[in-house]
Amino acid sequence: MEKIAIIGGGIIGMTLANYVDTTKYSITLFDHGIGQATKASAGIISPWLSKRRNKTWYRLAKDGAAFFPKLVQDFALDPTIYAPTIYARSGTLLLRQKEQLAELLDLAEERKKEAPEIGEIHLLKADQTADLLPLLKPTPSLFITGGGRLDGKAYLHYLTARLKRAGVTVINDKIRLQKRSDNWLILGEFGEEPFDRVILTPGPSLKPLLEPLGYQVDLRPQKGQLIAFTTHQLQSQKWPVAMLDGEADLIPFNDGKILLGATHENEQGWDLTPTNEAFLQLTEQTKAFFVQPEKLLSQPYQLQVGTRAYTSDFAPFFGPLFDEPNLIVASGLGSSGLTTGPYIGYLLAEFINTGTWHGTDYQKDLHNYIKKT
């Protein structure tokens, strides 16, 4: 049986590991776990109204969002089956200036032609917005019913348990990679073990993993912080998510957990220190949207910190290396990883299971991001 190592247990690696056919392959997943972006994230699955001009990225994000019903079915993520809710089709509120809302309405109706997953589209009056999400001041908004939310940490926890039940070995270790004549050697504190094929899905750590093998990688780390408030708003799981006007999103979760975030800190590298500056930045940006900001901001909270991976063109890449077909890579998801990551993991698993590659339409050639030195 062919031995496959997956390095990185984030959104791509964990999804991939759960889709690979374990009757054909022996799978070992290695994950260091420190600073992982997915564990520190809870994302809005609602890419359709993005103003990004990269049509290739939008195709990936659109198809990534459309993939969620299959993901929910395949992994039994339906909230009626598994609680607490990991994924919910909650609907999305977009808060913008009045003239911008009219533009977004036109864009939503145009994009719905190719993305029926958007669901119903409603331009809401101020009081209708507050009725849907009582934390907000009455303000006009656009509401699309197809938007969803994913709890990254809960998703990984659930899939890790699922993997272990399937007999897959999960090793928590920071590893190194060596090329041998006919296979790959994984080394770490656990010891060392040879593998026939290696899949690297470690976020921004892909760069230091590949550099000793003679590759130059267009990748940089970005620090992200979000605030997780613990409130008594126990009806919060029924509320939609809200994309506020600015950098921050408001994401209500189960049992009164309210998330606000996230920051995009380009100069902090791998630093994982929670900062008061991040708290102030996120809360000052968003106070004006809340009906009682002091009530929410006085609740107990925790800052969640992770490190995202970005390329210079803000687009992800994934697939087998041009000169090493048994070395597969994926990274560069940026802040849309919860939308695109599960689908990328699925595409890579399909490639392993069937040999069929469907990743070409979603990215530039890997040569744009990885070069042999």
ABEGO torsion letter per residue (X at the ends): XBBBBBBEABAAAAAAAAABBAAABBBBBBBAGBGBAAAABBBBBBAAABABABAAAAAAAAAAAAAAAAAAAAAGABAAABOBBABBBAEBBBBBBAAAAAAAAAAAAAAAAABAAAEBBBBBBAAAAAAABAABBBBBBBBBAABBBBBAAAAAAAAAAAAAAAGBBBBBBBBBBBBBAABBBBBBAAEBBBBABBBBAAEAAAAAAAAAAGBBBBBBBBBBBBBBBBBABAAAAABBBBBBBEABBBBBBBGGBBBBOBBBBAAAEABABBBAAAAAAAAAAAAAABABAAAAAABBBBBBBBBBBBBAAGBBBBEBBAABAABBBBBGAEAAAAAAAAAAAAAAAAAAAAGBBAAAAABBBAAAABBBX
